[in-house]
Each structure stands twice: as structure tokens, then as C-alpha cells.
Amino acid sequence: MTHSDEQHGEHTIADDRVSPPHLGTERETLRAFLDHHRATLAMKCAGLSDDELRRQSTAPSALSLLGLVRHLAEVERAWFRRVFEENDAPMLWSPPGVIDFQAAYDASASTRSEAFTAWEAEVENSRRVERAAESLDLTGRQPRWDEDVSLRMAMVHVLLEYGRHSGHADLLREGIDGSVGA
């Protein structure tokens, strides 16, 4: 942290993430970037209380770090569990029979324990599905579209979701305690 950062109240978050490889197979690269973004979300939430994690961005948005954790648990479930294992698995926070990714953002009554337990379980299931697949060409049925998709497409889609929301997490964390960083 520079003297200038201290004057502006900025803090940096300890970063122990493993960087993706500069050289690797397609699968190794996709896996590493997904895990890097998963670690980024956890890093942005580290050291915060439940109240801080529930703190919403500016109106009218209800977005919070805890809401992002819940949302990304739903994304992991929708793209790995529901596509490659159990098409009718219920979503975690959506009403029965509905897929409402916005429902996950309502973290007003949620806790770190509840959200992270669900997210970590879905991440581990996603990793298991990916590692068990013989190739990225494995296909599953995306129930939302009623179309077949490849594991490659699922991994890229989830990676893009994390990339999009990592920027949100950056801004939310900075708004909570001034912490900045990758």
C-alpha cells in the first residue's frame, strides 16, 4: 500500500489466489480461470461480518456480496448439477418450479454460513462433474433452453458469470471498508 492509498482510506486485501497458467491445455486453462474467479469472490468476502456482507450497493440495486455468493451458487447449480446430473434439481433460492436468479440477491435474512455452505457445495459438485468428464465435449441438457450443451460451453458460461460479478464484488467491497485490489 502506498502512502497515497493510506491517505484515501484504501486498504488492500491479502491475496493468496493461485494465478492461472500462462501455458496449458484448454481444460487446464478453463479450470484454472474458474478457480481463480471463485477464489476472488471468497477473497472479496473475507473478514467481513454478516451485516457487512448483506450491505447493499446504492439504490435501487439490492446487490450485496452475500447476494453475489448466493447468486453464484445458483449459477453453479444451474450449469453443472442441472445440466449434467439432475435436470429437475430445485434451485436453491428460487420459488419451486421457477428459475429466478434475482431471488438469490435477496440476502436480507441470509448468513455467511448459509450462503457459503451452499456455494461451496455447488462449487465442489461442479468440480467433481468437470473432473469426471472424459472431455469438454461431454454434453448435457440445459433445462432452461431444453437444448444440449457441452461441458466446454458450461465452463465458459460460468467463467463469464464470475468475471462479470467480480467487478461488482470489487465495488461492493471498496464501498464497505475501502479495500481495493484484484
Backbone as CSV, one residue per row, in Angstrom:
resi,resn,N_x,N_y,N_z,CA_x,CA_y,CA_z,C_x,C_y,C_z
1,MET,0.860,-1.170,0.000,0.000,0.000,0.000,0.903,1.228,0.000
2,THR,0.568,2.183,-0.803,1.361,3.402,-0.867,0.848,4.402,0.146
3,HIS,1.666,5.409,0.425,1.247,6.477,1.327,-0.024,7.143,0.789
4,SER,-0.092,7.288,-0.508,-1.266,7.890,-1.136,-2.517,7.063,-0.832
5,ASP,-2.402,5.719,-0.881,-3.540,4.859,-0.581,-4.016,5.071,0.846
6,GLU,-3.082,5.172,1.777,-3.448,5.366,3.179,-4.192,6.673,3.375
7,GLN,-3.787,7.706,2.661,-4.452,8.998,2.805,-5.893,8.939,2.332
8,HIS,-6.180,8.088,1.369,-7.527,7.987,0.835,-8.342,6.896,1.522
9,GLY,-7.805,6.299,2.565,-8.542,5.287,3.315,-8.617,3.943,2.609
10,GLU,-7.789,3.710,1.619,-7.831,2.456,0.890,-6.981,1.405,1.591
11,HIS,-7.465,0.182,1.549,-6.754,-0.970,2.084,-6.633,-1.983,0.952
12,THR,-5.621,-2.812,1.018,-5.554,-3.916,0.071,-5.881,-5.197,0.820
13,ILE,-6.502,-6.112,0.127,-6.895,-7.392,0.697,-5.760,-8.382,0.456
14,ALA,-5.459,-9.202,1.447,-4.446,-10.246,1.273,-4.874,-11.154,0.124
15,ASP,-3.960,-11.405,-0.775,-4.271,-12.164,-1.980,-3.412,-13.419,-2.034
16,ASP,-4.027,-14.558,-1.754,-3.299,-15.821,-1.816,-3.845,-16.728,-2.927
17,ARG,-4.506,-16.117,-3.906,-5.038,-16.891,-5.027,-3.905,-17.445,-5.889
18,VAL,-4.160,-18.569,-6.514,-3.218,-19.160,-7.449,-3.546,-18.606,-8.833
19,SER,-2.550,-18.042,-9.484,-2.767,-17.483,-10.820,-2.923,-18.589,-11.850
20,PRO,-3.789,-18.384,-12.828,-3.921,-19.376,-13.903,-2.614,-19.505,-14.685
21,PRO,-2.403,-20.658,-15.296,-1.155,-20.878,-16.029,-1.091,-20.037,-17.302
22,HIS,0.104,-19.660,-17.679,0.289,-18.942,-18.943,0.278,-19.909,-20.111
23,LEU,0.610,-21.160,-19.843,0.562,-22.221,-20.843,-0.211,-23.375,-20.240
24,GLY,-1.065,-23.956,-21.001,-1.829,-25.099,-20.507,-2.811,-25.547,-21.566
25,THR,-3.379,-26.701,-21.350,-4.399,-27.180,-22.266,-5.655,-26.326,-22.094
26,GLU,-6.569,-26.485,-23.016,-7.843,-25.762,-22.915,-8.518,-26.061,-21.580
27,ARG,-8.554,-27.310,-21.213,-9.224,-27.725,-19.985,-8.516,-27.179,-18.748
28,GLU,-7.187,-27.291,-18.714,-6.423,-26.763,-17.579,-6.642,-25.257,-17.439
29,THR,-6.682,-24.572,-18.564,-6.864,-23.120,-18.544,-8.254,-22.747,-18.060
30,LEU,-9.288,-23.392,-18.584,-10.658,-23.105,-18.138,-10.818,-23.406,-16.647
31,ARG,-10.316,-24.555,-16.226,-10.411,-24.950,-14.820,-9.708,-23.930,-13.927
32,ALA,-8.505,-23.519,-14.319,-7.727,-22.590,-13.501,-8.373,-21.213,-13.432
33,PHE,-8.886,-20.714,-14.543,-9.542,-19.409,-14.511,-10.828,-19.455,-13.695
34,LEU,-11.589,-20.541,-13.787,-12.785,-20.671,-12.950,-12.398,-20.665,-11.476
35,ASP,-11.405,-21.457,-11.126,-10.989,-21.499,-9.721,-10.413,-20.162,-9.260
36,HIS,-9.737,-19.457,-10.143,-9.207,-18.133,-9.799,-10.368,-17.160,-9.487
37,HIS,-11.392,-17.175,-10.302,-12.532,-16.290,-10.052,-13.325,-16.726,-8.818
38,ARG,-13.426,-18.013,-8.580,-14.089,-18.483,-7.356,-13.313,-17.977,-6.134
39,ALA,-11.996,-18.072,-6.202,-11.154,-17.587,-5.101,-11.256,-16.074,-4.946
40,THR,-11.465,-15.373,-6.051,-11.631,-13.918,-5.988,-12.878,-13.558,-5.201
41,LEU,-13.980,-14.261,-5.462,-15.216,-13.994,-4.724,-15.004,-14.231,-3.229
42,ALA,-14.382,-15.345,-2.886,-14.121,-15.640,-1.470,-13.227,-14.571,-0.855
43,MET,-12.214,-14.131,-1.601,-11.282,-13.110,-1.109,-12.020,-11.797,-0.840
44,LYS,-12.925,-11.418,-1.722,-13.655,-10.151,-1.555,-14.567,-10.184,-0.334
45,CYS,-14.957,-11.373,0.095,-15.846,-11.512,1.248,-15.090,-11.766,2.550
46,ALA,-13.804,-12.031,2.457,-13.011,-12.405,3.628,-12.997,-11.307,4.684
47,GLY,-13.149,-11.729,5.927,-13.017,-10.821,7.054,-14.203,-9.909,7.305
48,LEU,-15.294,-10.081,6.588,-16.457,-9.214,6.769,-17.521,-9.911,7.617
49,SER,-18.258,-9.144,8.367,-19.360,-9.670,9.179,-20.567,-9.956,8.286
50,ASP,-21.533,-10.671,8.828,-22.771,-10.921,8.086,-23.426,-9.604,7.670
51,ASP,-23.456,-8.643,8.587,-24.069,-7.340,8.259,-23.334,-6.654,7.114
52,GLU,-22.007,-6.708,7.141,-21.240,-6.090,6.057,-21.477,-6.825,4.735
53,LEU,-21.549,-8.150,4.794,-21.795,-8.926,3.585,-23.190,-8.666,3.003
54,ARG,-24.138,-8.309,3.868,-25.504,-8.008,3.406,-25.658,-6.559,2.943
55,ARG,-24.653,-5.710,3.187,-24.758,-4.299,2.827,-24.965,-4.165,1.328
56,GLN,-26.010,-3.440,0.975,-26.378,-3.296,-0.428,-25.674,-2.110,-1.061
57,SER,-25.534,-2.221,-2.380,-24.969,-1.104,-3.129,-25.994,0.029,-3.150
58,THR,-25.789,1.010,-3.959,-26.688,2.156,-3.982,-28.035,1.816,-4.597
59,ALA,-29.061,2.474,-4.124,-30.422,2.276,-4.626,-30.463,2.599,-6.113
60,PRO,-31.252,1.928,-6.871,-32.271,0.959,-6.479,-31.766,-0.474,-6.393
61,SER,-30.478,-0.709,-6.583,-29.943,-2.065,-6.585,-29.982,-2.686,-5.198
62,ALA,-30.310,-3.982,-5.155,-30.286,-4.746,-3.907,-29.033,-5.613,-3.828
63,LEU,-28.091,-5.381,-4.726,-26.893,-6.200,-4.815,-26.026,-6.066,-3.563
64,SER,-25.563,-7.206,-3.063,-24.649,-7.257,-1.923,-23.661,-8.393,-2.174
65,LEU,-22.582,-8.413,-1.412,-21.628,-9.512,-1.541,-22.288,-10.849,-1.217
66,LEU,-23.102,-10.881,-0.186,-23.777,-12.118,0.172,-24.755,-12.524,-0.930
67,GLY,-25.413,-11.548,-1.529,-26.289,-11.829,-2.668,-25.512,-12.416,-3.840
68,LEU,-24.302,-11.914,-4.079,-23.472,-12.467,-5.150,-23.084,-13.915,-4.867
69,VAL,-22.748,-14.216,-3.615,-22.402,-15.597,-3.251,-23.604,-16.503,-3.513
70,ARG,-24.769,-16.065,-3.091,-25.993,-16.848,-3.302,-26.272,-17.007,-4.802
71,HIS,-26.153,-15.918,-5.542,-26.400,-15.958,-6.986,-25.449,-16.928,-7.681
72,LEU,-24.173,-16.869,-7.327,-23.213,-17.733,-7.996,-23.363,-19.193,-7.569
73,ALA,-23.907,-19.456,-6.399,-24.270,-20.829,-6.032,-25.367,-21.328,-6.977
74,GLU,-26.333,-20.465,-7.269,-27.411,-20.816,-8.206,-26.852,-21.045,-9.609
75,VAL,-25.913,-20.204,-10.032,-25.306,-20.345,-11.354,-24.568,-21.683,-11.450
76,GLU,-23.769,-22.001,-10.442,-23.049,-23.286,-10.435,-24.057,-24.440,-10.544
77,ARG,-25.122,-24.371,-9.768,-26.136,-25.435,-9.785,-26.799,-25.533,-11.153
78,ALA,-27.169,-24.384,-11.715,-27.885,-24.357,-12.986,-27.050,-24.905,-14.137
79,TRP,-25.718,-24.716,-14.065,-24.872,-25.088,-15.195,-24.116,-26.406,-15.022
80,PHE,-24.054,-26.949,-13.828,-23.372,-28.227,-13.661,-24.348,-29.297,-13.163
81,ARG,-24.910,-29.113,-11.985,-25.813,-30.128,-11.424,-27.019,-30.355,-12.342
82,ARG,-27.694,-29.274,-12.719,-28.923,-29.414,-13.511,-28.651,-29.840,-14.957
83,VAL,-27.528,-29.487,-15.519,-27.229,-29.843,-16.911,-26.694,-31.268,-17.022
84,PHE,-25.790,-31.656,-16.144,-25.088,-32.920,-16.319,-25.526,-34.034,-15.370
85,GLU,-26.369,-33.724,-14.387,-26.744,-34.760,-13.422,-28.247,-34.874,-13.204
86,GLU,-28.880,-33.796,-12.855,-30.261,-33.851,-12.361,-31.029,-32.639,-12.896
87,ASN,-31.581,-32.790,-14.103,-32.248,-31.666,-14.771,-33.323,-30.996,-13.935
88,ASP,-33.972,-31.746,-13.071,-35.058,-31.156,-12.291,-34.656,-30.817,-10.854
89,ALA,-33.367,-30.770,-10.574,-32.919,-30.359,-9.231,-33.460,-28.957,-8.953
90,PRO,-34.060,-28.757,-7.793,-34.590,-27.425,-7.497,-33.452,-26.416,-7.323
91,MET,-33.743,-25.203,-7.671,-32.776,-24.144,-7.433,-32.746,-23.879,-5.928
92,LEU,-31.732,-23.189,-5.476,-31.531,-23.002,-4.041,-32.464,-21.958,-3.434
93,TRP,-32.670,-20.848,-4.121,-33.469,-19.766,-3.550,-34.651,-19.350,-4.421
94,SER,-34.753,-19.913,-5.593,-35.895,-19.611,-6.454,-37.137,-20.310,-5.918
95,PRO,-38.308,-19.746,-6.190,-39.544,-20.445,-5.819,-39.607,-21.804,-6.525
96,PRO,-40.305,-22.781,-5.945,-40.391,-24.109,-6.569,-40.876,-24.023,-8.025
97,GLY,-40.157,-24.748,-8.891,-40.532,-24.805,-10.291,-40.134,-23.585,-11.113
98,VAL,-39.431,-22.636,-10.495,-39.058,-21.394,-11.171,-37.546,-21.225,-11.081
99,ILE,-36.960,-20.642,-12.113,-35.546,-20.256,-12.054,-35.520,-18.735,-12.072
100,ASP,-35.247,-18.173,-10.910,-35.228,-16.718,-10.746,-33.901,-16.341,-10.104
101,PHE,-32.930,-16.031,-10.954,-31.606,-15.705,-10.428,-31.647,-14.457,-9.539
102,GLN,-32.613,-13.589,-9.735,-32.733,-12.391,-8.901,-33.122,-12.751,-7.466
103,ALA,-33.832,-13.860,-7.277,-34.249,-14.267,-5.930,-33.041,-14.461,-5.020
104,ALA,-31.942,-14.885,-5.570,-30.735,-15.105,-4.770,-30.161,-13.809,-4.232
105,TYR,-30.436,-12.701,-4.893,-29.880,-11.426,-4.450,-30.508,-10.938,-3.146
106,ASP,-31.680,-11.455,-2.800,-32.298,-11.047,-1.543,-31.628,-11.796,-0.401
107,ALA,-30.582,-11.201,0.108,-29.800,-11.833,1.174,-30.102,-11.203,2.531
108,SER,-31.227,-10.508,2.640,-31.520,-9.753,3.853,-31.598,-10.630,5.103
109,ALA,-32.015,-11.876,4.952,-32.108,-12.759,6.108,-31.055,-13.864,6.068
110,SER,-30.160,-13.786,5.119,-29.147,-14.829,4.947,-27.939,-14.568,5.851
111,THR,-27.173,-15.613,6.055,-25.930,-15.501,6.818,-24.769,-15.994,5.963
112,ARG,-23.570,-15.609,6.370,-22.357,-16.099,5.703,-22.390,-17.625,5.683
113,SER,-22.692,-18.227,6.813,-22.676,-19.676,6.916,-23.619,-20.316,5.908
114,GLU,-24.851,-19.840,5.847,-25.838,-20.406,4.921,-25.378,-20.246,3.468
115,ALA,-25.008,-19.045,3.091,-24.655,-18.760,1.701,-23.380,-19.489,1.289
116,PHE,-22.350,-19.427,2.132,-21.088,-20.053,1.765,-21.177,-21.569,1.793
117,THR,-21.972,-22.142,2.693,-22.151,-23.596,2.702,-22.772,-24.054,1.392
118,ALA,-23.800,-23.352,0.935,-24.448,-23.702,-0.337,-23.499,-23.494,-1.512
119,TRP,-22.829,-22.337,-1.542,-21.921,-22.033,-2.652,-20.771,-23.036,-2.720
120,GLU,-20.146,-23.307,-1.588,-19.022,-24.248,-1.571,-19.458,-25.648,-1.992
121,ALA,-20.660,-26.065,-1.592,-21.170,-27.382,-2.002,-21.379,-27.428,-3.512
122,GLU,-21.924,-26.364,-4.069,-22.146,-26.339,-5.519,-20.827,-26.269,-6.278
123,VAL,-19.860,-25.503,-5.782,-18.548,-25.443,-6.425,-17.904,-26.829,-6.416
124,GLU,-17.948,-27.516,-5.296,-17.350,-28.854,-5.218,-18.059,-29.815,-6.155
125,ASN,-19.387,-29.728,-6.251,-20.114,-30.583,-7.186,-19.705,-30.263,-8.623
126,SER,-19.586,-28.984,-8.944,-19.179,-28.587,-10.294,-17.793,-29.125,-10.628
127,ARG,-16.880,-29.023,-9.676,-15.527,-29.550,-9.895,-15.559,-31.060,-10.116
128,ARG,-16.365,-31.748,-9.339,-16.486,-33.205,-9.482,-17.024,-33.570,-10.861
129,VAL,-18.069,-32.872,-11.307,-18.634,-33.127,-12.636,-17.574,-32.917,-13.708
130,GLU,-16.855,-31.811,-13.621,-15.839,-31.493,-14.638,-14.714,-32.523,-14.633
131,ARG,-14.242,-32.911,-13.473,-13.111,-33.848,-13.404,-13.512,-35.257,-13.853
132,ALA,-14.774,-35.614,-13.646,-15.235,-36.945,-14.040,-15.459,-37.059,-15.546
133,ALA,-15.630,-35.944,-16.206,-15.892,-35.960,-17.652,-14.638,-36.349,-18.426
134,GLU,-14.810,-37.199,-19.408,-13.663,-37.619,-20.218,-13.153,-36.485,-21.094
135,SER,-14.056,-35.599,-21.503,-13.625,-34.487,-22.346,-14.582,-33.309,-22.183
136,LEU,-14.158,-32.178,-22.706,-15.002,-30.983,-22.689,-16.166,-31.110,-23.658
137,ASP,-16.163,-32.158,-24.470,-17.254,-32.398,-25.405,-18.431,-33.125,-24.763
138,LEU,-18.307,-33.499,-23.486,-19.434,-34.101,-22.779,-20.650,-33.204,-22.967
139,THR,-21.787,-33.795,-23.276,-22.999,-32.982,-23.425,-23.994,-33.311,-22.336
140,GLY,-24.744,-32.296,-21.994,-25.829,-32.415,-21.048,-26.972,-31.556,-21.557
141,ARG,-28.088,-31.662,-20.904,-29.291,-30.933,-21.326,-29.482,-29.716,-20.445
142,GLN,-29.467,-28.534,-21.047,-29.747,-27.296,-20.309,-31.267,-27.171,-20.239
143,PRO,-31.844,-27.429,-19.058,-33.304,-27.454,-18.959,-33.978,-26.101,-19.229
144,ARG,-33.275,-25.025,-18.982,-33.887,-23.711,-19.243,-34.154,-23.502,-20.719
145,TRP,-33.283,-24.041,-21.559,-33.410,-23.868,-23.009,-33.942,-25.119,-23.685
146,ASP,-33.951,-26.239,-22.940,-34.289,-27.544,-23.496,-33.411,-27.848,-24.705
147,GLU,-32.109,-27.596,-24.529,-31.122,-27.849,-25.583,-29.889,-28.504,-24.972
148,ASP,-29.206,-29.286,-25.791,-27.942,-29.870,-25.361,-26.846,-28.818,-25.385
149,VAL,-25.954,-28.894,-24.401,-24.788,-28.007,-24.333,-23.583,-28.858,-23.938
150,SER,-22.410,-28.397,-24.314,-21.181,-29.108,-23.958,-20.673,-28.633,-22.601
151,LEU,-19.839,-29.457,-21.993,-19.166,-29.055,-20.758,-18.335,-27.810,-21.016
152,ARG,-17.720,-27.724,-22.185,-16.933,-26.543,-22.557,-17.808,-25.287,-22.471
153,MET,-18.994,-25.350,-23.066,-19.893,-24.192,-23.063,-20.301,-23.837,-21.634
154,ALA,-20.595,-24.854,-20.827,-20.989,-24.607,-19.436,-19.855,-23.926,-18.671
155,MET,-18.635,-24.406,-18.851,-17.497,-23.815,-18.145,-17.261,-22.372,-18.579
156,VAL,-17.353,-22.120,-19.881,-17.166,-20.751,-20.375,-18.276,-19.851,-19.850
157,HIS,-19.506,-20.329,-19.866,-20.622,-19.514,-19.385,-20.446,-19.146,-17.909
158,VAL,-20.093,-20.134,-17.096,-19.916,-19.879,-15.661,-18.709,-18.966,-15.436
159,LEU,-17.648,-19.157,-16.185,-16.486,-18.275,-16.092,-16.872,-16.833,-16.406
160,LEU,-17.672,-16.628,-17.429,-18.124,-15.274,-17.771,-19.002,-14.682,-16.671
161,GLU,-19.833,-15.497,-16.035,-20.643,-15.024,-14.904,-19.751,-14.529,-13.775
162,TYR,-18.742,-15.318,-13.440,-17.827,-14.906,-12.377,-17.082,-13.635,-12.762
163,GLY,-16.618,-13.559,-14.004,-15.903,-12.367,-14.453,-16.770,-11.123,-14.336
164,ARG,-18.011,-11.241,-14.740,-18.944,-10.113,-14.646,-19.139,-9.690,-13.198
165,HIS,-19.328,-10.663,-12.333,-19.635,-10.343,-10.945,-18.410,-10.022,-10.105
166,SER,-17.223,-10.368,-10.573,-16.004,-9.973,-9.853,-15.887,-8.451,-9.801
167,GLY,-16.245,-7.794,-10.871,-16.239,-6.324,-10.869,-17.230,-5.755,-9.881
168,HIS,-18.405,-6.376,-9.794,-19.384,-5.942,-8.795,-18.828,-6.129,-7.386
169,ALA,-18.189,-7.283,-7.161,-17.616,-7.566,-5.838,-16.540,-6.548,-5.475
170,ASP,-15.730,-6.144,-6.457,-14.710,-5.113,-6.216,-15.346,-3.840,-5.676
171,LEU,-16.374,-3.376,-6.360,-17.027,-2.118,-5.969,-17.740,-2.251,-4.626
172,LEU,-18.393,-3.378,-4.404,-19.092,-3.584,-3.129,-18.102,-3.591,-1.968
173,ARG,-16.992,-4.314,-2.115,-16.008,-4.383,-1.030,-15.398,-3.011,-0.773
174,GLU,-15.070,-2.285,-1.823,-14.498,-0.947,-1.640,-15.487,-0.043,-0.900
175,GLY,-16.771,-0.195,-1.185,-17.777,0.615,-0.520,-17.944,0.264,0.959
176,ILE,-17.620,-0.959,1.330,-17.763,-1.397,2.716,-16.624,-0.879,3.583
177,ASP,-15.385,-1.120,3.136,-14.251,-0.759,4.002,-13.078,-0.136,3.269
178,GLY,-13.284,0.226,2.003,-12.215,0.882,1.261,-11.187,-0.059,0.671
179,SER,-11.358,-1.370,0.864,-10.397,-2.338,0.326,-10.470,-2.370,-1.180
180,VAL,-9.301,-2.383,-1.794,-9.217,-2.453,-3.246,-8.212,-3.531,-3.613
181,GLY,-8.215,-3.900,-4.860,-7.256,-4.883,-5.351,-7.917,-5.905,-6.226
182,ALA,-7.079,-6.692,-6.858,-7.550,-7.713,-7.805,-8.527,-8.585,-7.107
